[in-house]
């Protein structure tokens, strides 16, 4: 059940990070009277989302490896 929750969370990370970056960029555009910072926020959100997803995937594979090793040891 925990693994299923972890994998379902991975599907929400990238869209959430992209939307958060977009809205923060729009907020900065409004505050600083610019018209391009939303693109920076959008790209930053995408990079952070992919980075977090890769970290979670590597952590999940490490957990699977350690779990299979402990079964082999018994």
Secondary structure, DSSP 8 states (H G I E B T S, - for coil): -HHHHHHHHHHHHHHHHHHHHHHHHHHHHHHHT-SSHHHHHHHHHHHHHHHHHHHHHHHHHHHHHHHHHHHHH-
